[in-house]
Amino acid sequence: MSGNETDWLALLEIKARITADPHGVLTSWNETMHFCNWHGVTCGRRHQRVTMLDLNSLKLAGSVSPHVGNLSFLCVIHLVGNRFSHEIPPEIRLLHRLHDLQLANNSLSGEIPSNLSACSQLHTIDLGYNSLVGRIPDELGTLSKLLKIAVDNNNLTGNVPYSFSNLSSLGFQQHLII
């Protein structure tokens, strides 16, 4: 299976997990046009692989598909301001190019996956305004490129992990929002 086919199938699985699309934005996600032209999808010019998924503020409902982990060239996930529920899929750990993860203002539940630390390029994590529980994983303190993490307005417990003191790139006053 080619990379393009892998991306196409992953996007169709992502669409299948969306239970409400009140603005009909995903009607473009069909076989009549190349997936790089689908609403909210950006591809790299060279390989025509998905590099950005930007579906902010579309009132989409459903869950974030674990198949997002198959989009191996994905750098940016923007799903802010929707009605996604259930857990953040642990398969996001497979996205080694991911540098911007924004899932704020949804209804996501469960814990923050500790394996997000496998996404070593992450510089922004915004998970604020969800229903996440548990603690901020210590492992996120290994993300040496992290510039901003927002986890405010969840149901988290505990303190900021000590491992975060190793993050010289993270300015606590402006960029750690809890």
Biotite code that builds the C-alpha atoms (Angstrom):
import biotite.structure as struc

atoms = struc.array([
    struc.Atom([0.000, 0.000, 0.000], chain_id="A", res_id=1, res_name="MET", atom_name="CA", element="C"),
    struc.Atom([1.418, 3.401, -0.961], chain_id="A", res_id=2, res_name="SER", atom_name="CA", element="C"),
    struc.Atom([1.761, 6.283, 1.486], chain_id="A", res_id=3, res_name="GLY", atom_name="CA", element="C"),
    struc.Atom([-0.921, 8.189, -0.366], chain_id="A", res_id=4, res_name="ASN", atom_name="CA", element="C"),
    struc.Atom([-3.324, 5.283, 0.000], chain_id="A", res_id=5, res_name="GLU", atom_name="CA", element="C"),
    struc.Atom([-2.489, 4.969, 3.696], chain_id="A", res_id=6, res_name="THR", atom_name="CA", element="C"),
    struc.Atom([-3.301, 8.663, 4.211], chain_id="A", res_id=7, res_name="ASP", atom_name="CA", element="C"),
    struc.Atom([-6.516, 8.395, 2.180], chain_id="A", res_id=8, res_name="TRP", atom_name="CA", element="C"),
    struc.Atom([-7.733, 5.394, 4.191], chain_id="A", res_id=9, res_name="LEU", atom_name="CA", element="C"),
    struc.Atom([-6.786, 7.055, 7.498], chain_id="A", res_id=10, res_name="ALA", atom_name="CA", element="C"),
    struc.Atom([-8.771, 10.175, 6.585], chain_id="A", res_id=11, res_name="LEU", atom_name="CA", element="C"),
    struc.Atom([-11.804, 8.056, 5.682], chain_id="A", res_id=12, res_name="LEU", atom_name="CA", element="C"),
    struc.Atom([-11.537, 6.338, 9.090], chain_id="A", res_id=13, res_name="GLU", atom_name="CA", element="C"),
    struc.Atom([-11.321, 9.758, 10.762], chain_id="A", res_id=14, res_name="ILE", atom_name="CA", element="C"),
    struc.Atom([-14.458, 10.825, 8.894], chain_id="A", res_id=15, res_name="LYS", atom_name="CA", element="C"),
    struc.Atom([-16.231, 7.597, 9.915], chain_id="A", res_id=16, res_name="ALA", atom_name="CA", element="C"),
    struc.Atom([-15.755, 8.495, 13.612], chain_id="A", res_id=17, res_name="ARG", atom_name="CA", element="C"),
    struc.Atom([-17.468, 11.859, 13.138], chain_id="A", res_id=18, res_name="ILE", atom_name="CA", element="C"),
    struc.Atom([-21.122, 11.526, 14.084], chain_id="A", res_id=19, res_name="THR", atom_name="CA", element="C"),
    struc.Atom([-22.233, 15.116, 13.459], chain_id="A", res_id=20, res_name="ALA", atom_name="CA", element="C"),
    struc.Atom([-21.125, 17.592, 10.796], chain_id="A", res_id=21, res_name="ASP", atom_name="CA", element="C"),
    struc.Atom([-23.744, 20.375, 11.015], chain_id="A", res_id=22, res_name="PRO", atom_name="CA", element="C"),
    struc.Atom([-22.034, 22.590, 8.435], chain_id="A", res_id=23, res_name="HIS", atom_name="CA", element="C"),
    struc.Atom([-21.446, 19.758, 5.961], chain_id="A", res_id=24, res_name="GLY", atom_name="CA", element="C"),
    struc.Atom([-17.734, 20.522, 5.709], chain_id="A", res_id=25, res_name="VAL", atom_name="CA", element="C"),
    struc.Atom([-16.817, 16.872, 5.307], chain_id="A", res_id=26, res_name="LEU", atom_name="CA", element="C"),
    struc.Atom([-18.940, 16.439, 2.191], chain_id="A", res_id=27, res_name="THR", atom_name="CA", element="C"),
    struc.Atom([-15.748, 17.241, 0.264], chain_id="A", res_id=28, res_name="SER", atom_name="CA", element="C"),
    struc.Atom([-14.176, 14.128, 1.820], chain_id="A", res_id=29, res_name="TRP", atom_name="CA", element="C"),
    struc.Atom([-15.126, 11.781, -1.016], chain_id="A", res_id=30, res_name="ASN", atom_name="CA", element="C"),
    struc.Atom([-13.644, 10.037, -4.026], chain_id="A", res_id=31, res_name="GLU", atom_name="CA", element="C"),
    struc.Atom([-14.409, 12.799, -6.536], chain_id="A", res_id=32, res_name="THR", atom_name="CA", element="C"),
    struc.Atom([-11.299, 14.792, -5.599], chain_id="A", res_id=33, res_name="MET", atom_name="CA", element="C"),
    struc.Atom([-7.831, 14.082, -4.236], chain_id="A", res_id=34, res_name="HIS", atom_name="CA", element="C"),
    struc.Atom([-7.742, 14.092, -0.426], chain_id="A", res_id=35, res_name="PHE", atom_name="CA", element="C"),
    struc.Atom([-5.197, 16.930, -0.463], chain_id="A", res_id=36, res_name="CYS", atom_name="CA", element="C"),
    struc.Atom([-8.080, 19.134, -1.652], chain_id="A", res_id=37, res_name="ASN", atom_name="CA", element="C"),
    struc.Atom([-10.467, 18.067, 1.108], chain_id="A", res_id=38, res_name="TRP", atom_name="CA", element="C"),
    struc.Atom([-11.660, 20.714, 3.573], chain_id="A", res_id=39, res_name="HIS", atom_name="CA", element="C"),
    struc.Atom([-9.208, 21.053, 6.465], chain_id="A", res_id=40, res_name="GLY", atom_name="CA", element="C"),
    struc.Atom([-6.509, 18.849, 4.923], chain_id="A", res_id=41, res_name="VAL", atom_name="CA", element="C"),
    struc.Atom([-3.122, 20.219, 3.885], chain_id="A", res_id=42, res_name="THR", atom_name="CA", element="C"),
    struc.Atom([-0.522, 18.098, 2.137], chain_id="A", res_id=43, res_name="CYS", atom_name="CA", element="C"),
    struc.Atom([3.159, 18.559, 1.481], chain_id="A", res_id=44, res_name="GLY", atom_name="CA", element="C"),
    struc.Atom([3.980, 19.498, -2.095], chain_id="A", res_id=45, res_name="ARG", atom_name="CA", element="C"),
    struc.Atom([6.678, 16.934, -2.688], chain_id="A", res_id=46, res_name="ARG", atom_name="CA", element="C"),
    struc.Atom([5.087, 13.665, -1.570], chain_id="A", res_id=47, res_name="HIS", atom_name="CA", element="C"),
    struc.Atom([1.395, 14.648, -1.380], chain_id="A", res_id=48, res_name="GLN", atom_name="CA", element="C"),
    struc.Atom([1.194, 13.331, 2.190], chain_id="A", res_id=49, res_name="ARG", atom_name="CA", element="C"),
    struc.Atom([-1.050, 14.884, 4.860], chain_id="A", res_id=50, res_name="VAL", atom_name="CA", element="C"),
    struc.Atom([0.914, 17.383, 6.967], chain_id="A", res_id=51, res_name="THR", atom_name="CA", element="C"),
    struc.Atom([-1.929, 19.318, 8.618], chain_id="A", res_id=52, res_name="MET", atom_name="CA", element="C"),
    struc.Atom([-5.444, 18.522, 9.796], chain_id="A", res_id=53, res_name="LEU", atom_name="CA", element="C"),
    struc.Atom([-7.258, 21.790, 10.588], chain_id="A", res_id=54, res_name="ASP", atom_name="CA", element="C"),
    struc.Atom([-10.903, 21.326, 11.548], chain_id="A", res_id=55, res_name="LEU", atom_name="CA", element="C"),
    struc.Atom([-11.230, 24.078, 14.161], chain_id="A", res_id=56, res_name="ASN", atom_name="CA", element="C"),
    struc.Atom([-14.617, 25.424, 15.291], chain_id="A", res_id=57, res_name="SER", atom_name="CA", element="C"),
    struc.Atom([-16.815, 23.355, 12.976], chain_id="A", res_id=58, res_name="LEU", atom_name="CA", element="C"),
    struc.Atom([-19.101, 21.866, 15.670], chain_id="A", res_id=59, res_name="LYS", atom_name="CA", element="C"),
    struc.Atom([-18.018, 18.373, 14.660], chain_id="A", res_id=60, res_name="LEU", atom_name="CA", element="C"),
    struc.Atom([-18.978, 15.605, 17.085], chain_id="A", res_id=61, res_name="ALA", atom_name="CA", element="C"),
    struc.Atom([-17.683, 12.094, 17.527], chain_id="A", res_id=62, res_name="GLY", atom_name="CA", element="C"),
    struc.Atom([-14.324, 10.746, 18.592], chain_id="A", res_id=63, res_name="SER", atom_name="CA", element="C"),
    struc.Atom([-10.776, 11.259, 17.407], chain_id="A", res_id=64, res_name="VAL", atom_name="CA", element="C"),
    struc.Atom([-9.985, 8.141, 15.397], chain_id="A", res_id=65, res_name="SER", atom_name="CA", element="C"),
    struc.Atom([-6.952, 6.051, 16.353], chain_id="A", res_id=66, res_name="PRO", atom_name="CA", element="C"),
    struc.Atom([-6.231, 5.985, 12.606], chain_id="A", res_id=67, res_name="HIS", atom_name="CA", element="C"),
    struc.Atom([-4.871, 9.529, 12.970], chain_id="A", res_id=68, res_name="VAL", atom_name="CA", element="C"),
    struc.Atom([-1.669, 7.706, 13.962], chain_id="A", res_id=69, res_name="GLY", atom_name="CA", element="C"),
    struc.Atom([-1.383, 6.397, 10.387], chain_id="A", res_id=70, res_name="ASN", atom_name="CA", element="C"),
    struc.Atom([-0.852, 9.931, 9.018], chain_id="A", res_id=71, res_name="LEU", atom_name="CA", element="C"),
    struc.Atom([2.900, 9.577, 9.417], chain_id="A", res_id=72, res_name="SER", atom_name="CA", element="C"),
    struc.Atom([3.767, 12.976, 7.870], chain_id="A", res_id=73, res_name="PHE", atom_name="CA", element="C"),
    struc.Atom([1.298, 14.869, 10.081], chain_id="A", res_id=74, res_name="LEU", atom_name="CA", element="C"),
    struc.Atom([2.853, 17.936, 11.757], chain_id="A", res_id=75, res_name="CYS", atom_name="CA", element="C"),
    struc.Atom([-0.227, 19.852, 12.910], chain_id="A", res_id=76, res_name="VAL", atom_name="CA", element="C"),
    struc.Atom([-3.540, 18.738, 14.436], chain_id="A", res_id=77, res_name="ILE", atom_name="CA", element="C"),
    struc.Atom([-6.052, 21.539, 15.049], chain_id="A", res_id=78, res_name="HIS", atom_name="CA", element="C"),
    struc.Atom([-9.408, 20.233, 16.295], chain_id="A", res_id=79, res_name="LEU", atom_name="CA", element="C"),
    struc.Atom([-10.236, 23.108, 18.674], chain_id="A", res_id=80, res_name="VAL", atom_name="CA", element="C"),
    struc.Atom([-13.827, 24.145, 19.393], chain_id="A", res_id=81, res_name="GLY", atom_name="CA", element="C"),
    struc.Atom([-15.719, 21.037, 18.374], chain_id="A", res_id=82, res_name="ASN", atom_name="CA", element="C"),
    struc.Atom([-17.637, 18.398, 20.317], chain_id="A", res_id=83, res_name="ARG", atom_name="CA", element="C"),
    struc.Atom([-15.186, 15.503, 20.200], chain_id="A", res_id=84, res_name="PHE", atom_name="CA", element="C"),
    struc.Atom([-15.615, 13.108, 23.113], chain_id="A", res_id=85, res_name="SER", atom_name="CA", element="C"),
    struc.Atom([-13.984, 9.913, 24.378], chain_id="A", res_id=86, res_name="HIS", atom_name="CA", element="C"),
    struc.Atom([-10.256, 9.575, 24.940], chain_id="A", res_id=87, res_name="GLU", atom_name="CA", element="C"),
    struc.Atom([-7.279, 11.057, 23.135], chain_id="A", res_id=88, res_name="ILE", atom_name="CA", element="C"),
    struc.Atom([-6.107, 8.087, 21.053], chain_id="A", res_id=89, res_name="PRO", atom_name="CA", element="C"),
    struc.Atom([-2.730, 6.735, 22.215], chain_id="A", res_id=90, res_name="PRO", atom_name="CA", element="C"),
    struc.Atom([-1.849, 6.159, 18.546], chain_id="A", res_id=91, res_name="GLU", atom_name="CA", element="C"),
    struc.Atom([-0.914, 9.846, 18.350], chain_id="A", res_id=92, res_name="ILE", atom_name="CA", element="C"),
    struc.Atom([2.443, 8.628, 19.727], chain_id="A", res_id=93, res_name="ARG", atom_name="CA", element="C"),
    struc.Atom([3.221, 7.362, 16.214], chain_id="A", res_id=94, res_name="LEU", atom_name="CA", element="C"),
    struc.Atom([3.306, 10.900, 14.809], chain_id="A", res_id=95, res_name="LEU", atom_name="CA", element="C"),
    struc.Atom([7.028, 11.612, 15.107], chain_id="A", res_id=96, res_name="HIS", atom_name="CA", element="C"),
    struc.Atom([6.783, 14.795, 13.011], chain_id="A", res_id=97, res_name="ARG", atom_name="CA", element="C"),
    struc.Atom([3.939, 16.269, 15.095], chain_id="A", res_id=98, res_name="LEU", atom_name="CA", element="C"),
    struc.Atom([4.824, 19.675, 16.523], chain_id="A", res_id=99, res_name="HIS", atom_name="CA", element="C"),
    struc.Atom([1.429, 21.294, 17.163], chain_id="A", res_id=100, res_name="ASP", atom_name="CA", element="C"),
    struc.Atom([-1.395, 19.424, 18.940], chain_id="A", res_id=101, res_name="LEU", atom_name="CA", element="C"),
    struc.Atom([-4.470, 21.537, 19.678], chain_id="A", res_id=102, res_name="GLN", atom_name="CA", element="C"),
    struc.Atom([-7.550, 19.731, 21.000], chain_id="A", res_id=103, res_name="LEU", atom_name="CA", element="C"),
    struc.Atom([-8.945, 22.437, 23.310], chain_id="A", res_id=104, res_name="ALA", atom_name="CA", element="C"),
    struc.Atom([-12.640, 23.206, 23.805], chain_id="A", res_id=105, res_name="ASN", atom_name="CA", element="C"),
    struc.Atom([-14.030, 19.735, 23.212], chain_id="A", res_id=106, res_name="ASN", atom_name="CA", element="C"),
    struc.Atom([-15.434, 17.078, 25.553], chain_id="A", res_id=107, res_name="SER", atom_name="CA", element="C"),
    struc.Atom([-12.450, 14.752, 25.614], chain_id="A", res_id=108, res_name="LEU", atom_name="CA", element="C"),
    struc.Atom([-12.231, 12.453, 28.633], chain_id="A", res_id=109, res_name="SER", atom_name="CA", element="C"),
    struc.Atom([-9.783, 10.000, 30.126], chain_id="A", res_id=110, res_name="GLY", atom_name="CA", element="C"),
    struc.Atom([-6.172, 10.732, 30.939], chain_id="A", res_id=111, res_name="GLU", atom_name="CA", element="C"),
    struc.Atom([-3.570, 12.665, 28.988], chain_id="A", res_id=112, res_name="ILE", atom_name="CA", element="C"),
    struc.Atom([-1.625, 9.898, 27.211], chain_id="A", res_id=113, res_name="PRO", atom_name="CA", element="C"),
    struc.Atom([1.871, 9.677, 28.679], chain_id="A", res_id=114, res_name="SER", atom_name="CA", element="C"),
    struc.Atom([3.109, 8.331, 25.354], chain_id="A", res_id=115, res_name="ASN", atom_name="CA", element="C"),
    struc.Atom([2.709, 11.786, 23.788], chain_id="A", res_id=116, res_name="LEU", atom_name="CA", element="C"),
    struc.Atom([6.326, 12.036, 24.901], chain_id="A", res_id=117, res_name="SER", atom_name="CA", element="C"),
    struc.Atom([7.181, 9.919, 21.834], chain_id="A", res_id=118, res_name="ALA", atom_name="CA", element="C"),
    struc.Atom([6.275, 12.966, 19.718], chain_id="A", res_id=119, res_name="CYS", atom_name="CA", element="C"),
    struc.Atom([9.653, 14.569, 20.330], chain_id="A", res_id=120, res_name="SER", atom_name="CA", element="C"),
    struc.Atom([9.021, 17.499, 17.958], chain_id="A", res_id=121, res_name="GLN", atom_name="CA", element="C"),
    struc.Atom([6.024, 18.808, 19.944], chain_id="A", res_id=122, res_name="LEU", atom_name="CA", element="C"),
    struc.Atom([6.273, 22.494, 20.769], chain_id="A", res_id=123, res_name="HIS", atom_name="CA", element="C"),
    struc.Atom([2.573, 23.187, 21.463], chain_id="A", res_id=124, res_name="THR", atom_name="CA", element="C"),
    struc.Atom([0.063, 21.068, 23.377], chain_id="A", res_id=125, res_name="ILE", atom_name="CA", element="C"),
    struc.Atom([-3.334, 22.652, 24.014], chain_id="A", res_id=126, res_name="ASP", atom_name="CA", element="C"),
    struc.Atom([-5.794, 20.375, 25.796], chain_id="A", res_id=127, res_name="LEU", atom_name="CA", element="C"),
    struc.Atom([-7.632, 23.042, 27.797], chain_id="A", res_id=128, res_name="GLY", atom_name="CA", element="C"),
    struc.Atom([-11.402, 23.058, 28.326], chain_id="A", res_id=129, res_name="TYR", atom_name="CA", element="C"),
    struc.Atom([-12.079, 19.332, 28.138], chain_id="A", res_id=130, res_name="ASN", atom_name="CA", element="C"),
    struc.Atom([-12.997, 16.713, 30.752], chain_id="A", res_id=131, res_name="SER", atom_name="CA", element="C"),
    struc.Atom([-9.586, 15.112, 31.147], chain_id="A", res_id=132, res_name="LEU", atom_name="CA", element="C"),
    struc.Atom([-8.749, 13.434, 34.469], chain_id="A", res_id=133, res_name="VAL", atom_name="CA", element="C"),
    struc.Atom([-5.667, 12.193, 36.271], chain_id="A", res_id=134, res_name="GLY", atom_name="CA", element="C"),
    struc.Atom([-2.303, 13.895, 36.404], chain_id="A", res_id=135, res_name="ARG", atom_name="CA", element="C"),
    struc.Atom([-0.109, 15.693, 33.913], chain_id="A", res_id=136, res_name="ILE", atom_name="CA", element="C"),
    struc.Atom([2.213, 12.851, 32.832], chain_id="A", res_id=137, res_name="PRO", atom_name="CA", element="C"),
    struc.Atom([5.814, 13.149, 34.054], chain_id="A", res_id=138, res_name="ASP", atom_name="CA", element="C"),
    struc.Atom([6.932, 11.895, 30.643], chain_id="A", res_id=139, res_name="GLU", atom_name="CA", element="C"),
    struc.Atom([5.887, 15.162, 28.982], chain_id="A", res_id=140, res_name="LEU", atom_name="CA", element="C"),
    struc.Atom([8.829, 16.753, 30.780], chain_id="A", res_id=141, res_name="GLY", atom_name="CA", element="C"),
    struc.Atom([11.101, 15.013, 28.269], chain_id="A", res_id=142, res_name="THR", atom_name="CA", element="C"),
    struc.Atom([9.718, 17.085, 25.373], chain_id="A", res_id=143, res_name="LEU", atom_name="CA", element="C"),
    struc.Atom([12.735, 19.361, 24.999], chain_id="A", res_id=144, res_name="SER", atom_name="CA", element="C"),
    struc.Atom([11.134, 21.507, 22.270], chain_id="A", res_id=145, res_name="LYS", atom_name="CA", element="C"),
    struc.Atom([7.931, 22.206, 24.203], chain_id="A", res_id=146, res_name="LEU", atom_name="CA", element="C"),
    struc.Atom([7.118, 25.928, 24.219], chain_id="A", res_id=147, res_name="LEU", atom_name="CA", element="C"),
    struc.Atom([3.506, 25.857, 25.401], chain_id="A", res_id=148, res_name="LYS", atom_name="CA", element="C"),
    struc.Atom([1.265, 23.436, 27.237], chain_id="A", res_id=149, res_name="ILE", atom_name="CA", element="C"),
    struc.Atom([-2.296, 24.330, 28.206], chain_id="A", res_id=150, res_name="ALA", atom_name="CA", element="C"),
    struc.Atom([-4.343, 21.920, 30.305], chain_id="A", res_id=151, res_name="VAL", atom_name="CA", element="C"),
    struc.Atom([-6.591, 24.410, 32.094], chain_id="A", res_id=152, res_name="ASP", atom_name="CA", element="C"),
    struc.Atom([-10.265, 23.776, 32.834], chain_id="A", res_id=153, res_name="ASN", atom_name="CA", element="C"),
    struc.Atom([-10.072, 19.997, 33.028], chain_id="A", res_id=154, res_name="ASN", atom_name="CA", element="C"),
    struc.Atom([-10.465, 17.699, 36.030], chain_id="A", res_id=155, res_name="ASN", atom_name="CA", element="C"),
    struc.Atom([-6.754, 17.094, 36.559], chain_id="A", res_id=156, res_name="LEU", atom_name="CA", element="C"),
    struc.Atom([-5.247, 16.362, 39.962], chain_id="A", res_id=157, res_name="THR", atom_name="CA", element="C"),
    struc.Atom([-1.779, 16.707, 41.418], chain_id="A", res_id=158, res_name="GLY", atom_name="CA", element="C"),
    struc.Atom([0.983, 19.194, 40.790], chain_id="A", res_id=159, res_name="ASN", atom_name="CA", element="C"),
    struc.Atom([3.030, 20.149, 37.775], chain_id="A", res_id=160, res_name="VAL", atom_name="CA", element="C"),
    struc.Atom([5.537, 17.297, 37.376], chain_id="A", res_id=161, res_name="PRO", atom_name="CA", element="C"),
    struc.Atom([9.055, 18.004, 38.594], chain_id="A", res_id=162, res_name="TYR", atom_name="CA", element="C"),
    struc.Atom([10.325, 16.840, 35.182], chain_id="A", res_id=163, res_name="SER", atom_name="CA", element="C"),
    struc.Atom([8.968, 20.095, 33.718], chain_id="A", res_id=164, res_name="PHE", atom_name="CA", element="C"),
    struc.Atom([11.732, 22.007, 35.510], chain_id="A", res_id=165, res_name="SER", atom_name="CA", element="C"),
    struc.Atom([14.109, 20.553, 32.888], chain_id="A", res_id=166, res_name="ASN", atom_name="CA", element="C"),
    struc.Atom([12.269, 22.355, 30.093], chain_id="A", res_id=167, res_name="LEU", atom_name="CA", element="C"),
    struc.Atom([14.260, 25.531, 29.587], chain_id="A", res_id=168, res_name="SER", atom_name="CA", element="C"),
    struc.Atom([12.189, 26.266, 26.469], chain_id="A", res_id=169, res_name="SER", atom_name="CA", element="C"),
    struc.Atom([8.979, 26.410, 28.502], chain_id="A", res_id=170, res_name="LEU", atom_name="CA", element="C"),
    struc.Atom([8.441, 29.843, 30.030], chain_id="A", res_id=171, res_name="GLY", atom_name="CA", element="C"),
    struc.Atom([6.220, 29.005, 32.984], chain_id="A", res_id=172, res_name="PHE", atom_name="CA", element="C"),
    struc.Atom([4.623, 32.417, 33.360], chain_id="A", res_id=173, res_name="GLN", atom_name="CA", element="C"),
    struc.Atom([3.118, 32.664, 29.882], chain_id="A", res_id=174, res_name="GLN", atom_name="CA", element="C"),
    struc.Atom([3.273, 29.159, 28.506], chain_id="A", res_id=175, res_name="HIS", atom_name="CA", element="C"),
    struc.Atom([2.242, 26.701, 31.203], chain_id="A", res_id=176, res_name="LEU", atom_name="CA", element="C"),
    struc.Atom([-1.487, 27.090, 31.602], chain_id="A", res_id=177, res_name="ILE", atom_name="CA", element="C"),
    struc.Atom([-3.061, 24.893, 34.263], chain_id="A", res_id=178, res_name="ILE", atom_name="CA", element="C"),
])
